[in-house]
Amino acid sequence: MFLYNIGIKLYYFAVWLASFFNSKADLWIKGRRQQRLVRLNSSIWFHFASLGEFEQGRPILEAIRSKHPEKKIVITFFSPSGYEIRKNTPLADEVYYLPLDTAINAYQFIDAIKPTMVIFTKYEYWYHYFNELHKRQIPLYIVSGIFRPGQVFFKWYGGLHRRILGMVTHFFLQDEQSKQLLGNLDLNNTTISGDTRFDRVWANAEHPKQIPGVGEFKNRQKLFIAGSTWPEDEKLLATLPALYPEWKFIFAPHEIGEEKINNLVNLFPKEAAIKYSELVDDNSKVKSQNSKEDSSISTPRTPLSTPQILIIDNIGMLSSLYAYGDIAYIGGGFGVGIHNTLEAAAFGLPVIFGPNYSKFNEARELIALKGGFSINNEAELQGTVDTLVTDNAFYSITSKKIYTYVREHTGATQMIMELISPQAP
């Protein structure tokens, strides 16, 4: 415990040092310092590490909000990328940064919001918060949980982390391996419910949102969408537009700072690429069809069909953009891991990604279906794209398999709700 507490303080110190030259670290520090808790009589508390986990747990959040409208909902985020984008979500009454995991912070936070039920999505296991909830006998659920043999819980030195797992009321897991790993620790309070992300992306695909200008940009041509890309991805992808001049391309990079966007634009010939913000008429703003937590999207200028490449320089559009696409590339595979492949797969798009995908069940399963394609270099990228572009029969079969795969994996939300909703006091 001593080492854990020291580690937490050292982590805070490292982020504090980074805050002097890193904007995300600065938000992480200032956000926690400046927030003031609203004291509640009772609440249901959802915690998400970041934006991806928010979208993953959103089906449960929406279902709880719908079934128990009288309950106050509190959401916490660990990272600024989740908090800053969803701090005004209408799905919650209060949204906070999760205070640092110390005994006093855990006591004060839980005492202020008085949760009657707590739901963490996928991961983040904080000793002091879990311990305080356990002492107060407040039900704590993990949804869409997933475990791998290499994690600290299953190492000889992971005793403290195994104690944390023992404080969870029930685990809703993605797969059989996770159930077996927890069973080896004599933790049998588990249910294989699947991944709630399938429910989220399926709902999005069933009711796709119109994005002004994108249909006109596509102009009935084939469209390649590169989502959540990083510079390593973009350098490879930059070769494709010249090879497939009859195709349109959309790039939605993971980071949209001015320098990042300009570097991406400069990968292409002059006038071949246009930024989404350059397509809008600032004098005729219209509200998007998204929920009110999303920003307004402007009416596009015309004509929009001339540039071959459209670069998205805002956040919040990507999951809806896939409705217009034919092939998708998902970024992050040349870094720590790929981003969300399911958003594209829900529309039946074949998905291409880099080599670092082993931690993601759906990526492995899509590869087994021959609906996902991992590439290591430019030659493999071009070979994969060429097959998908030129072999119409292969493309059609692949698209149907992907679509069916996503549909058949829905249902996690309903299973979880059947078990936890009656427990909502």
C-alpha positions in Angstrom: 0.0 0.0 0.0 2.9 2.4 0.8 4.3 1.9 -2.7 0.9 2.4 -4.3 0.4 5.7 -2.5 3.9 6.9 -3.4 3.3 5.9 -7.0 0.1 8.0 -7.1 1.9 11.0 -5.7 4.8 10.5 -8.2 2.3 10.3 -11.0 0.7 13.6 -10.0 4.1 15.2 -9.7 5.1 14.0 -13.2 1.8 15.3 -14.7 2.3 18.6 -12.9 5.8 19.0 -14.4 4.4 18.1 -17.8 1.7 20.7 -17.4 4.2 23.6 -18.0 4.6 22.5 -21.7 1.8 20.1 -22.4 -1.8 21.4 -22.8 -3.5 18.1 -21.9 -1.5 17.8 -18.7 -2.3 21.4 -17.9 -6.0 20.7 -18.3 -5.6 17.5 -16.2 -4.1 19.6 -13.3 -6.3 22.7 -13.6 -9.5 20.8 -14.1 -9.1 19.0 -10.8 -8.0 22.1 -8.9 -10.8 24.2 -10.1 -13.8 21.9 -9.8 -16.2 22.2 -7.0 -18.4 19.3 -6.0 -22.2 19.6 -5.7 -23.5 17.7 -2.7 -26.2 15.2 -3.6 -28.6 13.1 -1.5 -28.0 10.1 -3.8 -26.8 9.4 -7.3 -25.7 6.7 -9.8 -22.0 7.2 -10.6 -20.4 6.3 -14.0 -16.7 6.5 -14.5 -14.9 6.6 -17.8 -11.2 6.7 -18.5 -11.7 8.8 -21.6 -13.9 9.5 -24.6 -13.6 6.0 -26.0 -14.8 4.4 -22.8 -17.7 7.0 -22.6 -18.9 5.8 -26.0 -18.5 2.2 -25.0 -20.5 2.7 -21.8 -23.0 5.1 -23.3 -25.6 2.4 -24.0 -25.8 1.5 -20.3 -25.8 5.2 -19.3 -28.7 5.9 -21.7 -30.6 2.9 -20.5 -30.2 3.9 -16.8 -31.2 7.4 -17.6 -34.3 6.2 -19.4 -35.4 3.6 -16.9 -34.6 5.7 -13.8 -35.2 9.4 -14.8 -35.6 10.4 -11.2 -32.0 9.5 -10.4 -29.1 12.0 -10.4 -26.4 10.8 -12.7 -22.7 11.7 -12.0 -20.0 11.1 -14.6 -16.3 11.2 -13.9 -13.4 11.1 -16.4 -9.8 10.5 -15.8 -8.5 12.3 -19.0 -9.1 15.7 -20.5 -10.0 14.2 -23.9 -13.1 12.7 -22.3 -14.0 15.5 -19.9 -13.5 18.5 -22.2 -15.7 17.0 -25.0 -18.5 15.6 -22.8 -18.6 17.9 -19.8 -21.9 19.3 -21.0 -23.6 16.0 -21.9 -27.3 16.0 -21.1 -27.0 12.4 -20.0 -25.5 13.5 -16.7 -26.5 15.9 -13.9 -22.9 16.5 -12.9 -19.6 15.8 -14.7 -16.2 15.9 -13.0 -12.6 15.0 -13.4 -12.0 12.0 -11.1 -9.9 13.4 -8.2 -6.6 11.7 -7.6 -6.9 8.3 -5.9 -6.0 9.0 -2.3 -7.9 7.9 0.7 -9.1 11.4 1.7 -10.2 12.2 -1.9 -12.1 8.9 -2.2 -13.9 9.5 1.1 -14.8 13.1 0.3 -15.9 12.5 -3.2 -18.1 9.5 -2.4 -19.5 11.3 0.7 -20.4 14.3 -1.6 -22.2 12.4 -4.4 -23.6 9.6 -2.2 -23.8 6.9 -5.0 -26.2 4.0 -4.6 -24.6 2.3 -7.6 -21.3 2.7 -9.4 -20.4 1.6 -12.9 -16.9 1.6 -14.3 -16.4 0.8 -18.1 -13.8 -1.6 -19.3 -11.0 -0.7 -16.9 -9.4 1.6 -14.4 -9.1 0.0 -11.0 -8.4 2.6 -8.2 -7.7 1.1 -4.8 -9.0 3.9 -2.5 -12.2 4.5 -4.4 -13.0 0.8 -4.6 -12.1 0.3 -1.0 -14.3 3.2 0.2 -17.2 1.8 -1.9 -16.6 -1.6 -0.5 -16.6 -0.4 3.1 -19.9 1.4 2.5 -21.4 -1.7 0.7 -22.2 0.3 -2.4 -22.6 -2.0 -5.5 -19.7 -1.6 -8.0 -20.0 -3.0 -11.5 -17.4 -3.4 -14.2 -19.0 -3.4 -17.7 -17.3 -4.6 -20.9 -14.4 -5.7 -18.8 -11.5 -7.6 -20.5 -8.5 -9.2 -19.0 -5.2 -10.6 -20.5 -2.6 -12.9 -18.9 0.1 -10.3 -19.0 -1.7 -7.8 -16.7 -0.5 -7.0 -13.2 -3.5 -8.8 -11.6 -2.0 -12.1 -12.7 1.6 -11.5 -11.7 3.3 -12.7 -8.5 3.7 -9.1 -7.4 0.1 -8.1 -8.1 -1.3 -8.8 -4.7 -2.7 -5.3 -4.1 -4.3 -5.3 -7.6 -5.9 -8.6 -6.8 -7.4 -7.1 -3.7 -8.9 -4.3 -5.8 -10.6 -6.9 -8.0 -12.0 -8.5 -4.9 -13.9 -5.3 -4.1 -16.0 -5.4 -7.3 -19.6 -6.6 -6.9 -19.9 -8.1 -10.4 -17.9 -8.2 -13.6 -19.6 -8.1 -17.0 -17.0 -9.4 -19.3 -16.3 -9.4 -23.0 -14.9 -12.9 -23.5 -14.3 -16.4 -22.0 -10.6 -15.8 -21.5 -11.4 -13.0 -19.1 -13.8 -15.2 -17.2 -11.3 -18.0 -16.9 -8.5 -15.6 -15.7 -10.7 -14.2 -12.9 -11.9 -17.7 -12.1 -8.3 -18.6 -11.5 -8.3 -16.0 -8.8 -11.5 -17.5 -7.3 -13.5 -14.5 -8.6 -16.6 -16.1 -10.0 -19.0 -13.1 -9.8 -18.8 -12.8 -13.5 -21.0 -12.8 -16.6 -19.9 -12.9 -20.2 -22.2 -10.2 -21.6 -20.1 -9.1 -24.6 -18.9 -5.6 -25.5 -21.4 -2.7 -25.2 -19.6 -0.9 -28.0 -21.4 -3.2 -30.5 -24.7 -1.8 -29.2 -23.4 1.7 -29.5 -22.1 1.4 -33.1 -25.1 -0.6 -34.2 -27.5 2.1 -33.0 -25.4 4.7 -34.7 -25.5 2.7 -38.0 -29.3 2.2 -37.8 -29.8 6.0 -37.5 -26.9 7.7 -39.3 -26.6 11.4 -39.0 -26.4 13.6 -42.0 -23.2 15.8 -42.2 -23.6 18.9 -44.3 -21.3 18.9 -47.3 -20.0 15.3 -47.2 -22.6 13.9 -49.6 -21.8 16.7 -52.1 -18.1 16.1 -51.6 -18.4 12.4 -52.3 -20.5 13.2 -55.4 -21.5 9.5 -55.9 -17.9 8.4 -56.1 -16.2 5.8 -54.0 -14.9 7.1 -50.7 -12.0 6.0 -48.6 -12.1 7.2 -44.9 -9.0 7.3 -42.7 -10.2 7.7 -39.2 -8.3 8.6 -36.0 -5.0 8.8 -37.9 -1.6 9.7 -36.6 1.4 11.0 -38.6 2.8 7.5 -39.0 -0.5 6.4 -40.6 -0.8 9.5 -42.7 2.6 9.2 -44.4 1.6 5.8 -45.7 -1.9 6.8 -46.7 -0.7 9.9 -48.5 0.3 7.7 -51.5 -3.2 6.4 -52.2 -5.0 9.4 -53.7 -2.6 9.5 -56.7 -3.0 5.8 -57.2 -6.8 5.9 -57.2 -7.8 9.3 -58.8 -11.4 8.1 -59.2 -11.8 7.7 -55.5 -12.4 10.4 -52.9 -10.6 10.5 -49.6 -11.5 11.8 -46.1 -8.9 12.1 -43.4 -10.1 12.6 -39.8 -6.9 12.8 -37.7 -6.8 11.9 -34.0 -5.4 15.3 -33.2 -6.7 18.5 -34.8 -4.3 21.2 -33.6 -3.5 23.7 -36.3 0.1 22.4 -36.8 -1.1 18.8 -37.1 -3.8 19.8 -39.7 -1.4 21.9 -41.7 1.2 19.1 -41.8 -1.5 16.7 -43.1 -2.6 19.2 -45.7 1.0 19.6 -46.9 1.3 15.9 -47.7 -0.9 16.4 -50.8 -0.5 18.6 -53.9 -1.8 22.1 -53.7 -5.6 22.3 -54.2 -6.0 18.5 -54.0 -7.1 18.8 -50.3 -9.5 21.0 -48.5 -10.3 21.4 -44.8 -13.9 20.9 -43.7 -13.9 24.3 -42.1 -13.1 25.8 -45.5 -16.3 24.2 -46.9 -18.6 26.1 -44.5 -20.4 29.4 -44.8 -19.8 31.2 -41.5 -22.8 33.3 -42.2 -25.3 30.5 -42.4 -24.9 28.2 -39.3 -27.3 25.3 -39.0 -27.7 22.9 -36.2 -26.6 19.3 -36.8 -28.9 16.4 -36.3 -26.7 15.3 -33.4 -27.7 15.5 -29.8 -27.4 18.9 -28.1 -24.1 18.0 -26.6 -22.5 18.2 -30.1 -21.4 21.4 -31.7 -23.2 23.0 -34.6 -22.1 22.2 -38.1 -22.2 24.8 -40.7 -23.9 24.8 -44.1 -21.4 23.9 -46.8 -20.4 26.2 -49.7 -20.7 24.9 -53.2 -19.4 23.4 -55.3 -17.9 20.7 -53.1 -17.2 18.0 -55.6 -13.9 19.3 -57.0 -11.2 18.4 -54.3 -10.2 14.8 -54.0 -9.3 15.0 -50.3 -11.3 16.3 -47.4 -9.6 16.9 -44.1 -11.8 17.0 -41.0 -10.5 19.7 -38.6 -13.0 19.3 -35.8 -14.1 16.6 -33.3 -17.3 14.6 -33.1 -18.0 13.7 -36.8 -16.1 10.5 -37.4 -18.7 7.9 -36.3 -21.2 9.5 -38.7 -18.7 10.0 -41.5 -18.4 6.2 -42.0 -22.0 6.1 -43.3 -20.6 7.7 -46.5 -17.6 5.4 -46.9 -16.7 2.3 -48.8 -13.3 1.4 -47.2 -11.9 2.5 -43.8 -8.5 2.8 -42.4 -8.3 3.0 -38.6 -5.3 4.8 -37.1 -3.1 4.1 -34.1 -1.7 0.7 -35.2 1.8 2.0 -35.6 1.6 3.4 -32.0 0.2 1.9 -28.8 -2.8 0.4 -30.4 -5.6 0.9 -32.9 -8.6 3.1 -32.4 -12.3 2.1 -32.8 -12.7 -0.3 -35.8 -16.4 -1.1 -34.9 -17.7 2.3 -35.9 -16.7 1.6 -39.5 -17.5 -2.1 -39.4 -21.1 -1.4 -38.3 -21.7 0.1 -41.8 -20.1 -2.9 -43.5 -16.8 -1.2 -44.3 -13.7 -3.3 -44.6 -11.2 -2.0 -42.1 -7.4 -1.7 -42.5 -5.1 -0.9 -39.7 -1.5 -1.1 -38.5 0.3 -4.0 -36.8 -0.4 -3.2 -33.1 -3.9 -4.6 -32.7 -3.4 -7.7 -30.5 -5.1 -6.2 -27.5 -8.4 -5.8 -29.4 -10.7 -8.8 -29.7 -12.7 -7.3 -32.5 -9.7 -6.6 -34.6 -8.5 -10.2 -34.3 -12.0 -11.5 -35.1 -12.4 -9.2 -38.1 -9.0 -10.5 -39.4 -10.3 -14.1 -39.0 -13.4 -13.1 -41.0 -11.2 -11.6 -43.7 -13.0 -8.3 -43.1 -10.1 -6.7 -41.2 -6.6 -6.3 -42.7 -3.4 -5.5 -40.8 -0.6 -3.9 -42.8 3.1 -3.3 -41.9 4.2 -1.0 -44.7 3.3 0.9 -47.8 3.4 -2.1 -50.1 1.0 -4.1 -47.9 -1.3 -1.1 -47.7 -1.4 -0.6 -51.4 -1.8 -4.4 -52.1 -4.8 -4.6 -49.6 -6.5 -1.5 -51.1 -6.0 -2.7 -54.6 -7.7 -6.0 -53.8 -10.7 -4.3 -52.2 -10.9 -1.7 -55.1 -10.6 -4.1 -58.0 -12.3 -7.3 -56.8 -16.0 -6.4 -56.6 -17.1 -9.9 -55.6 -14.6 -10.1 -52.8 -15.6 -6.7 -51.6 -19.3 -7.5 -51.6 -18.8 -10.7 -49.6 -16.5 -9.0 -47.2 -18.9 -6.2 -46.5 -21.8 -8.5 -45.8 -19.7 -10.6 -43.4 -18.6 -7.5 -41.5 -22.1 -6.2 -41.2 -23.4 -9.5 -40.0 -20.5 -9.8 -37.5 -21.4 -6.6 -35.8 -25.2 -7.3 -35.7 -24.7 -10.7 -34.2 -22.6 -9.3 -31.3 -25.1 -6.8 -30.1 -27.2 -7.4 -26.9 -24.7 -6.7 -24.1 -26.7 -3.7 -22.9 -29.9 -5.7 -22.5 -28.2 -8.5 -20.6 -26.4 -6.1 -18.2 -29.5 -4.0 -17.6 -31.5 -7.1 -16.7 -29.1 -7.8 -13.9 -28.3 -4.3 -12.6 -31.4 -2.3 -13.1 -33.4 -4.1 -10.3 -30.5 -3.2 -8.0 -30.8 0.5 -8.7 -32.2 1.8 -5.3 
